């Protein structure tokens, strides 16, 4: 019975580690998407300002 209980605890521990890895991976991916979006937003903002300057609308 003790062996069975130990095996259950080991399985739970493995699942917790797998779940932690899953969440870490999700956070890393979301962080990369956010970084990419910040860069894209900055580029669009610069493009918009340049267009306004070229059309004489100013800032």
N, C-alpha and C positions, 0 to 999 in steps of 0.2 A: 504494500500500500504506500509506503514511504517513497519507493522508487517511482510509482505512478504519479504521486503528488509532485515530486521533484521534476519529473518530465513536464507536467503541466506548467510549473513555474518557469521552466526553461523556454517552453513554447510562448508563454506570455511575454517573457523578456525579449525573445526574438521578434515578436510582433511589434513590441514597443519600439525597438531599435529600427525596424523597417518603417514604421509609421513616422518616426523622427526623421529618418532619411528622406522619406517622401515629402514631409513638410519643408525640410531644408532645401530640397531641390525646387519645390514650388516657390519658395521665397526667393531663391537665387534667380529663377526665371522671371519672376515679377520685377525684381530689381533691375535686371537687364532690359526688360521692356520699358520700365520707367526711365532709365538712362537714355535709351534710344529716343523715347518720346520727347524728353527735355531737349535733346540735340535737334530733333526735327522742328520743335516749336521755335527754338532760337533761330534756326535757318529761315523759317517762314516769317518770323518777325523782322529779320534783317531785309528779306526780300520785299516785304510790305513797305518798310521805311524807304528803301531805295526807289521803289515804284512811286511813292508819294513825292519824293524829291524830284524825280524825272518828270512827273506830270505837273509840277509846280503847286501842288496842294500843301506842301510844307508839313510840318509836324504838328 
